[in-house]
Amino acid sequence: MLLDNVADVEKRIQNACNRAGRDRKEVTLVAVSKTKPVSDIREVMESGIIDYGENKVQELCDKYEVLPKDLHWHMIGHLQRNKVKYLPGKTVLIHSVDSLRLAEEIEKDFWKKGMDADILVEVNVARESSKFGTFSDEVTELVQQIAKLPHVHVKGLMTIAPYTDDPESNREYFRKLRQLSVDIKQKNIDNVSMSHLSMGMTGDYEVAIEEGATLIRVGTGIFGERDYTI
Ligand SMILES: *Cc1c(COP(=O)(O)O)cnc(C)c1O
């Protein structure tokens, strides 16, 4: 059943890539497994997907412990500074960095374990009050500050677009995020690359791919609806 979902998502990704004239290899599908059991992940792993996204540190660590160590774990949710210390060695990318204080904590905790951290800066492009993320007019300055931390490497930008039934309505936000990354790239900041754009979820990942996403975060479309009551 889950493998049918993956096949469907794969087909849509390929079609979106075709429409945009992009190579499928430019887009990494991150399967968002939050709230879902390890048995579901094992099933999805049969498709060959190795990238998984979690939004809670505890859950990420629990799943990391019991699953094969060659999976790539993405921390995609709001991150509290006191939880950063559990992440070194477990995550390939932290998508949700939205303050210098958090980046400084990552610098400290990763370096303590002799490691570097790849991160994305989360941008609240639509300026929704319910969302985390830095505002567009503050991103460049934040990136410049984080760039000074020697063991934290900014690899791009991430956004969570508004929840909507009409994916087209989010196109403008994906475009804005891409434009922001182009602007920052032109500044040639040391220790900063803008190779990744993490944008697009189940409802809008096709539009996000058309607008340049390199990482899409798909939960419901692969694992089905989440039950938060249990
Ligand atoms: C839950 C979550 C997703 C996946 O959402 P779906 O709509 O189920 O695909 C993507 N990104 C973030 C940051 C999330 O928290």
The ligand as a MOL file (V3000), in Angstrom:
LIG
                    3D

  0  0  0     0  0            999 V3000
M  V30 BEGIN CTAB
M  V30 COUNTS 15 15 0 0 0
M  V30 BEGIN ATOM
M  V30 1 C 4.7560 17.4880 8.5300 0
M  V30 2 C 5.6660 18.2880 7.6900 0
M  V30 3 C 5.7740 18.0520 6.3050 0
M  V30 4 C 4.9430 17.0260 5.5480 0
M  V30 5 O 3.6100 17.4400 5.4470 0
M  V30 6 P 2.5880 16.6810 4.5050 0
M  V30 7 O 1.5630 17.7090 4.1720 0
M  V30 8 O 2.0320 15.5500 5.2910 0
M  V30 9 O 3.3180 16.2170 3.2990 0
M  V30 10 C 6.6860 18.8110 5.5850 0
M  V30 11 N 7.4450 19.7560 6.1910 0
M  V30 12 C 7.3720 20.0040 7.5070 0
M  V30 13 C 8.2410 21.0430 8.1030 0
M  V30 14 C 6.4760 19.2870 8.2950 0
M  V30 15 O 6.4140 19.5420 9.6160 0
M  V30 END ATOM
M  V30 BEGIN BOND
M  V30 1 1 1 2
M  V30 2 1 2 3
M  V30 3 2 2 14
M  V30 4 1 3 4
M  V30 5 2 3 10
M  V30 6 1 4 5
M  V30 7 1 5 6
M  V30 8 2 6 7
M  V30 9 1 6 8
M  V30 10 1 6 9
M  V30 11 1 10 11
M  V30 12 2 11 12
M  V30 13 1 12 13
M  V30 14 1 12 14
M  V30 15 1 14 15
M  V30 END BOND
M  V30 END CTAB
M  END
